[in-house]
Amino acid sequence: MKILSGTQMARLDRLSIRRHGISAEQLMRRAAQACCDEIFSIPKWNPRKKIVIVCGPGNNGGDGFAMAGILRERGIAARIFFLGEEAGLSPEARGFYRAVSGQVALERGKFPSRDFDAALRDAEILVDALFGTGLKRDLRGLHAEAIRRMNRSAAWKLAVDIPSGLSADTGETMGIAFQADKTVTFEVPKWGQILPPAWDSVGDLVVRSIGLSRQELAKFPAKAEWVESEGLKKYFRPRSRRIHKGKAGRVLVLAGSREMPGAGYLTSMAALRAGAGLVHWALPEEAFRKIDLRYPEVILSPLPSEAGGFSLKALPKLKGLIKRFQSLAVGPGMGSGEGLRHFLEEVLRIARASLVLDADALNALAAGKIPKQGLRRAILTPHPLEMARLSGKSVEEILNRPMDSARHFARGHACWVLLKGYRTVIADPRGRVWINSTGGPNLATAGSGDVLTGIIAGLLAQGLSHEGAVLAGAYLHGLAGDRLAKRQGDRGTIATDLLKEIPFAVRELLHG
């Protein structure tokens, strides 16, 4: 799914209406229905909840009036505050305004007022339909004060298309922005919804189709694609009932050290939970002696070690082992040192299976001259600090230009880069870029990245393409976190919780 700017979106609206017989009134009604559907899907929803809709002077306000009409059809009374003038409305917005005027509690006049404040205090659901993606100026005066008071409400907050006050092109706050719990946007995500600093204003982003022209949309250039469930199902094949563990995918994990023996468990178990049939974990002997075998499903292969970690001593045994696997996950908990760097350079030279490099493997590569040929088609999963070390840039540069950073490195080294973060950025060797749509703050926990590495390696071993494994791996990792967040909140998740949730995330992705 493409990501467009607010300017591109406005053009897509116009072309869909002018060339394809889609009326502006139809689009407004569908947008309103999509927002109402999100309200109806609230857990423990009941029609007695007090709903306040704040409408502005443009088409976003028209969406709000249309919402009030749909709610009224369901026997639900919403209270509308209109911060504008009827004369300034577009014909379709005016039509929905007149349809509800006199039939629902529609307040006009000078705002903010005592009635406005009282309604916000009592509201259980607050809908922001003030300004949409066309906003080009800072909000001041009446509208800024209204948003300030709306933000203080304890109600669950829904933004129509985009939180009022955000630039749809940059995500910058234009004076002040509505702080939504959920934003329902239409047809495609907008750059201003997925770039910082908009994240905390947007809340959960839901993209709903309202029937804009697919033909016209296909003509629009886009700097990146949005990773969502419908686009991922094509990478998965149904499993034969005759499949056995040897045919379900073999993963070799190179991870762990004397100081961090547990990281490899997370990666290994994640590969199994993602569907791999067999997982071998090769680890230094000194780490092996410290392991508490909690998961007997993982096959352990201790290797000769040096100073508690991997070294060239392990290569003779590893060379005979490495040929048997479809994918290799390398790096979690490996530690550091010159011996490790030389070991990894040899692994890159002899490996023929698909490679996923994470954590200390990335740090070791950054410490020496990165062999470009060795990284060809490898999958790298750095966080911003690791990306800074690999690229020689500052963390601030990486955070300010994550797409450019990932794209430049991926093209320069003919590899895949998955730059981890709230909106994880994925770049391929050709310079294509994707933004992942799942995941939240509960994934900020030790071992979360080790789990991601295992998921990707497990998908590769099952025969998914690099593109499919990277995109689906990032999505499933985030979806597992989102599922846990619904039950546990935005903190307290640990990596082993994620392991148990992976199969359910896979089922949700494939079967809904």
SULTAQUI-V941070 format. One line per field, one symbol per residue. phi: phi as a letter, one per 40 degrees, with the letter a starting at -180 (. if undefined). psi: psi as a letter, one per 30 degrees, with the letter a starting at -180 (. if undefined). burial: 1 if it has 16 or more other C-alpha atoms within 10 Angstrom, else 0. A space follows every 50 residues. Layout:
phi=???
psi=???
burial=???
This chain:
phi=.cbbccccccccdcccccbbgccccdccccccccccccccccdfcacccc bbbbbbcbccccdcccddccccccgbcbbbbbcabdccccdccccccccb cgbbcbbbhcbcbccccccccccbbbbcbcbbcccbbccbfdcccccdcc ccccccbbbcgaddhccccbgccbgabcbccabbbbgacbdccbccccdc ccgcbbbbcbgcccccdccccacabccbcccbcccbbccccccbdccchb bbbbagadcbccdccccccccccchccbbbbcacdccdccccccbccccc bcbdbafgbcacdccdccdcccccbcabbbhdgcgahccccccccccccc cbccbbbafccccccccbcccdcccdgcbbbccdcccccccgbccccccc bcccccccccccbfbcbbccidbdbbbbccgcbbbccbhaccccadgccc cddccccccdcchccdccccccccccdccdcccccccbgcagcbdcccdc cddcccccccbg
psi=klklleeeeeeeeeeeeefggkkeeeeeeeeeeeeeeeeffkkhkkffkj kkkjkagafeeeeeeeeeeeeefggkjlkkkjiakefflleeeeeeeeef kffljjklakllleeeeeeeefkfkkkjhdkbfgkglkklbeeeeeeeee ffkglkkkkjekkkfkkfefgkkidlkkjlekkjlkelllefffkkgfef eebkkkkkkggljeeeeffkkkfllkjleefffffkkkkkfgkleffgkk kkkjlllefiffeeeeeeeeeefffkekkkjklkeeeeffkjifjffkkk jklklkhgaklfffeeeeefeffgkflkkkekgfalleeeeeeeeeeeef kflkkjklcfeeeeeffakkjeeffkgljkilleeeeeeefglleeeeef ieeeeeeeeeefghlkkjjkaeikkkklffgkklkkfllafffikkfeee eeeeeeeeeeffgkleeeeeeeeeeeeeeeeeeeefefaglfklefeeef feeeeeeeeff.
burial=11111101100111111000010110111111111100100000000001 11111111111111111111100001111111110100100111111001 00010110001100011011011111111111111000100011011011 10101111111111111111111101111111111111111111110110 11111111010110001000000111111001001100000000000111 11111111011111111111111111111111111111000000000101 11111101111101100100010011111111111110111111101100 10111111111111110000000111111111111111110000100110 01111111111011111111111111111011111111110111001111 11111111111111011111111111111111111000010011100110 111111001000
